[in-house]
Amino acid sequence: MKRTTLRNYNTLTFIYRSEKVVSTKNLENYSKIVSENLENCVNSFSTGIKPFYSGKVRESYEIDDGSFALVTTDRQSAFDRILASVPFKGQVLNLTSAWWFEKTHHIVESHLLSIPDPNVSLVKRCKPFPVEFVVRGYITGSSNTSLWVNYAKGIRKYCGIDFPDGLNKNQKLENVVITPTTKSDEGDVPISPEEIVDQGLMTQSHWDYCSAKAVELFKYGQHEAEKKGFILVDTKYEMGLSAEGEVLLIDELHSPDSSRYWRLNSYETRYNEGKEPENIDKEFLRLWFKDNCDPYKDEKLPEAPTELIVELALRYIQIYEELTGSKFDFPSRNEDVNLRVSNVLKDLGGREKGQ
């Protein structure tokens, strides 16, 4: 596929901007901005365009026969449900993924065509494989599909992989592993590569290619993250086929939503002391809900404390700045972010129709 240069949105240029790694001391100043925008989250739009698909976090709008507008909202999901809305989270996910997509063309091409808005990606139409490629370098996690939760139950064969006795939570695995899950609205279900092929979810050749690319992407991501002081612990990839039959990387890439990041400089000490690693992702919010309810069974969940929402927003912004080396660009003061996204979608739809 021919590489497409990303289009900067409006006058912002930080996708290409080369500057020193920003100081995260700014995060204290960001707290007030986040607090002022707790009710100004990207959640709903009035576009006149019917969504092609509406997921827990992303919504896609068909622009023409070959492309979609993919909107990354500020909705926070875990345990296969919506937990809260986090200001600026969608912008971080969208732009972090765009940054990684640009850096991984040498491994596999992505569906990304341009970035018309901080929360919107214009992407190439693909037919997704109904499988998520979950790649892990450590045994950890708190959800029902996490490797540690299943291992702690005594399960030693998971997704077709045999794990030895004696592993500890948060321990580094001897080798990177793929523990795939099926992808559906009802929730993720662990599955083995053999079952994926036997059930006709993928051909053997597609599985072999995609799984190899997933491991290559993960090892590259670990290498790049380590240079910025992070451990890329685990992540998930999604891939699909273009109209031309080319396998493309889709959805998101190494974002703090699809990935788990730990601080590198404190991991070994904390692990040896039996402490949880310093995480800089949504894991602490997951743990809060697990401590305060049954997020899988309770019909109504408690409302997350405001300070946790603010903290999570700051963590997302922090990892964006530290990974990419770019300063986070907040919306203009008093800007209605939903109206902004709606106008961008209307513009894309009208432009493709020749209006």
Secondary structure, 3 states (H helix, E strand, C coil): CCCCCCCCCCCCCCCCCCCCCCCHHHHHHHHHHHHHCCCCCCCCCCCCCCEEEECCCEEEEEEECCEEEEEECCEEEECCEEEEECCCHHHHHHHHHHHHHHHCCCCCCECEEEEEECCEEEEECCEECCEEEEEEEEECCCCCCCHHHHHHCCCCEECCEECCCCCCCCEEEEEEEECCEECCCCCCEECCHHHHHHCCCCCHHHHHHHHHHHHHHHHHHHHHHHHCCEEEEEEEEEEEECCCCCEEEECCCCCCCCEEEEEHHHHHHHHHCCCCCCECCCHHHHHHHHHHCCCCCCCCCCCCCHHHHHHHHHHHHHHHHHHHCCCCCCCCCCCCHHHHHHHHHHHHHHHHCCC
